[in-house]
Amino acid sequence: MPVTDNVAFFLVPKKEVAYLPINCTMRQAMERMENRGFRAVPIIDENNKYVGTLSEGDLLWKFKNTPGLTLKGTEKIMLKDIPRRMDNQPVRIYASITDLITLVIDQNFVPVIDDNDVFIGIVRRREVLEHYTRLNPAKKKQPNHKPYKYSGVLADASI
């Protein structure tokens, strides 16, 4: 099996990934996401297991659905208490490249877990696409039809 046929080839290890602990506050999450410029980040629990994905939308909906919530008030809301609309589905480190590609179609990143569901990193859609683009460079598209020559006569569509 070629090295590019496994998830590990594309893995960005946990130490290089921005993630959030489930026990942080909404305010801490917002600050970290803003500082790093991320729209979504993985969430891990106290046992380093992947538990989901927090998105900017999740934070926005929490603000909208919590009457009177202020920025100061976000310091009292724990991440575990914020409903998440969609979690990025993880893949195991030994999963097939087909499984990975199926997930990167709909996810900007795919969390990678080991046999014990411990978060070990992510695979970013960008790296997968860049890799396969390098392997199969785009060829100049050739028209598959003959160019239409205008005869000067317009058809009457009302007939």
Protein Blocks (a to p, Z undefined) as FASTA:
>chain_A
ZZklpfklmpccfklpccddfkbcfklmmmmmmmnopabdcdddfkopafbdcdfklmmm
mmmmmghiafklmmmpcfklpccfbdcddddfkbcfklmmmmmmmpcbdcdddfkopafb
dcdfklmmmmmmmmmccdddddfbdcdddehiacdfkZZ
